[in-house]
């Protein structure tokens, strides 16, 4: 009878561990999606900054040429 109880506890522990693993996997998937969205946003901001830097550089070159 004792071995049945121990086996039941072992099975319950494995089930709890599997549930925790599923929750962790779901959290990792969500974090990964958020990371991907952040990367896209960062790339867009970087491109916008590059355009602004190029425009400002052109403005400064014109101003320097006029001096």
Buried (B, 14 or more C-beta within 10 A) or exposed (E): EEEEEEEEEEEEEEEEEEEEEEEEEEEEEEEEEEEEEEEEEEEEEEEEEEEEEEEEEEEEEEEEEEE
